[in-house]
């Protein structure tokens, strides 16, 4: 996660194209983890794939059979309950998306959850570049989420999933150059 810099420089209550693209930031980070040199695209009202991803965070992924993957539903109702539940699911060296709704808004957001080699669990927001690496800071972050059947939070292991290229190729672009110059397709290949 070192060296990742966020383009989000907006201020509270400002509309900024990089303030509403959390889902594409998750996709871009996972694509970079697989060796693709890509960045997320800014939020644009006309990007149907990004809007679809914002409504359904698992739309960028497919399971081994090509179908939609299943979230791990978290049943805890307090930050500490959710923290320990996540710890129980997260495996060393695997990457997970934690998708949720902010408690004060009807906006969905997602972050990455990664267990490091030394057993520490990190919660990383690739949109802002923020990393939470201890129980107190992670629980503080979890306190900002809505809890419930529809609101989440939900966990999805993503490092072993296929990419839904119909969505992915519209929410990331290759690094460098203008959007039009760098708009190359990610080729089909199995996760590995």
HELIX and SHEET records of a PDB file:
HELIX    1   1 UNK A   22  UNK A   33  1                                  12    
HELIX    2   2 UNK A   48  UNK A   55  1                                   8    
HELIX    3   3 UNK A   57  UNK A   60  5                                   4    
HELIX    4   4 UNK A   79  UNK A   89  1                                  11    
HELIX    5   5 UNK A  135  UNK A  142  1                                   8    
HELIX    6   6 UNK A  165  UNK A  171  1                                   7    
SHEET    1   A 2 UNK A  38  UNK A  40  0                                        
SHEET    2   A 2 UNK A 172  UNK A 174 -1                                        
SHEET    1   B 2 UNK A  61  UNK A  62  0                                        
SHEET    2   B 2 UNK A 162  UNK A 163 -1                                        
SHEET    1   C 6 UNK A  72  UNK A  73  0                                        
SHEET    2   C 6 UNK A 152  UNK A 157 -1                                        
SHEET    3   C 6 UNK A  95  UNK A 101 -1                                        
SHEET    4   C 6 UNK A 108  UNK A 115 -1                                        
SHEET    5   C 6 UNK A 121  UNK A 125 -1                                        
SHEET    6   C 6 UNK A 130  UNK A 132 -1                                        
END                                                                             
